[in-house]
């Protein structure tokens, strides 16, 4: 059984979604990277909810970055590799004394 085609969104909805994404990206950058919020949290939340509602109404407007949010930040979906710190024989110690 084939899925029903996703209807195309009207141009004004597509333009609004694009504008919301640009604004949210700018606000995210200022908030998370610069530690200098540009708008109150309540205003940000309202914009984000509006974007979610438009994407629910028009699935064709969903972006890959919103489906997999970590992709936008360059993170991998795979499990991170944790590398233990290297220790030299002269600095590694146990309760009984230096490990030599």
KAVEN-V557812 format. One record per residue. N is the residue number from 1. RES is the residue in one letter. SS is DSSP state (H for helix, E for strand, C for the rest). PSI is psi in whole degrees, -180 to 180 (NA if undefined). OMEGA is omega in whole degrees, 0 to 359 (* if undefined). Layout:
n: {N,N}
res: {RES,RES}
ss: {SS,SS}
psi: {PSI,PSI}
omega: {OMEGA,OMEGA}
This chain:
n: {1,2,3,4,5,6,7,8,9,10,11,12,13,14,15,16,17,18,19,20,21,22,23,24,25,26,27,28,29,30,31,32,33,34,35,36,37,38,39,40,41,42,43,44,45,46,47,48,49,50,51,52,53,54,55,56,57,58,59,60,61,62,63,64,65,66,67,68,69,70,71,72,73,74,75,76,77,78,79,80,81,82,83,84,85,86,87,88,89,90,91,92,93,94,95,96,97,98,99,100}
res: {X,X,X,X,X,X,X,X,X,X,X,X,X,X,X,X,X,X,X,X,X,X,X,X,X,X,X,X,X,X,X,X,X,X,X,X,X,X,X,X,X,X,X,X,X,X,X,X,X,X,X,X,X,X,X,X,X,X,X,X,X,X,X,X,X,X,X,X,X,X,X,X,X,X,X,X,X,X,X,X,X,X,X,X,X,X,X,X,X,X,X,X,X,X,X,X,X,X,X,X}
ss: {C,C,C,C,C,C,C,C,C,C,H,H,H,H,H,H,H,H,H,H,H,H,H,H,H,H,H,H,H,H,H,H,H,C,C,C,C,C,C,C,H,H,H,H,H,H,H,H,H,H,H,H,H,H,H,H,H,C,H,H,H,C,C,H,H,H,H,C,H,H,H,H,C,C,C,C,C,C,C,C,C,C,C,C,C,C,C,C,C,C,C,C,E,E,C,C,E,E,C,C}
psi: {128,148,150,142,147,125,146,144,150,156,-38,-35,-41,-41,-40,-42,-44,-44,-43,-44,-43,-46,-47,-40,-41,-42,-39,-46,-48,-41,-51,-37,-34,-10,43,77,141,-24,160,154,-39,-39,-42,-47,-39,-42,-42,-42,-39,-43,-45,-44,-42,-39,-33,-40,-37,82,-25,-18,-5,142,156,-35,-33,-31,-41,84,-30,-20,-33,-27,2,11,155,146,-13,166,134,147,126,121,123,153,146,146,140,160,-26,-20,-12,127,153,-180,-28,-8,-173,145,112,NA}
omega: {181,176,177,179,179,182,178,179,175,184,182,177,179,179,179,178,179,180,178,179,180,180,181,178,178,179,177,180,181,184,188,185,182,184,182,182,180,180,176,180,181,178,177,181,179,178,180,178,178,177,179,181,179,179,176,180,183,183,179,181,180,179,178,181,179,178,177,189,182,178,180,181,177,179,179,177,179,181,180,178,180,180,179,179,178,180,176,181,182,182,181,182,174,179,182,181,182,176,182,*}
